[in-house]
């Protein structure tokens, strides 16, 4: 991956196997990286929970993986 200037942090977690399988399919179908989809989901959750103001402005990586 090329350096983008965005601060990135790696973390590990476990996810329901069926959800992960479908996430992988979605990533392939949309031609996007899984981490981009996960960041989108986290941003959507932050907005849903009224925390949109806490989302870093440089967290959008959509264009890096298209």
C-alpha positions as CSV (number, residue, x, y, z in Angstrom):
1,X,0.0,0.0,0.0
2,X,1.3,3.4,-0.8
3,X,1.8,6.0,1.9
4,X,-1.2,8.3,2.0
5,X,-0.5,10.6,5.0
6,X,-3.6,9.2,6.8
7,X,-2.9,7.8,10.2
8,X,-3.8,4.1,10.1
9,X,-4.0,1.6,13.0
10,X,-4.3,-2.2,12.7
11,X,-6.5,-4.0,15.1
12,X,-7.8,-7.6,15.4
13,X,-11.3,-8.7,16.2
14,X,-13.7,-11.6,15.5
15,X,-16.8,-11.3,13.4
16,X,-19.6,-13.8,12.7
17,X,-18.3,-16.1,10.0
18,X,-21.4,-15.6,7.8
19,X,-21.2,-11.8,8.0
20,X,-17.5,-11.9,7.1
21,X,-18.2,-14.1,4.1
22,X,-20.9,-11.7,2.9
23,X,-18.6,-8.7,3.5
24,X,-15.9,-10.4,1.4
25,X,-18.5,-10.9,-1.4
26,X,-19.7,-7.3,-1.2
27,X,-16.1,-6.1,-1.4
28,X,-15.5,-8.1,-4.5
29,X,-18.9,-7.1,-6.1
30,X,-18.2,-3.4,-5.5
31,X,-14.4,-3.6,-6.3
32,X,-13.6,-2.1,-2.9
33,X,-11.3,-3.1,-0.1
34,X,-12.9,-4.7,3.0
35,X,-11.3,-2.0,5.3
36,X,-13.0,0.7,3.2
37,X,-16.4,-1.0,3.7
38,X,-15.7,-1.4,7.5
39,X,-14.7,2.3,7.8
40,X,-17.9,3.2,6.0
41,X,-19.9,1.1,8.5
42,X,-18.1,2.7,11.4
43,X,-18.8,6.2,10.1
44,X,-22.5,5.3,9.5
45,X,-22.7,4.0,13.1
46,X,-21.1,7.1,14.5
47,X,-23.6,9.2,12.6
48,X,-26.5,7.0,13.7
49,X,-25.4,7.4,17.3
50,X,-25.2,11.2,17.1
51,X,-21.4,11.3,17.0
52,X,-20.8,12.6,13.5
53,X,-18.8,15.5,14.9
54,X,-16.2,13.0,16.2
55,X,-15.4,11.5,12.8
56,X,-11.9,12.6,11.7
57,X,-12.2,14.5,8.4
58,X,-9.3,12.5,7.0
59,X,-10.9,9.1,7.6
60,X,-12.5,8.8,4.2
61,X,-10.3,6.6,2.0
62,X,-12.9,5.7,-0.6
63,X,-10.8,7.0,-3.5
64,X,-7.7,5.0,-2.5
65,X,-9.2,1.6,-3.4
66,X,-11.4,2.3,-6.4
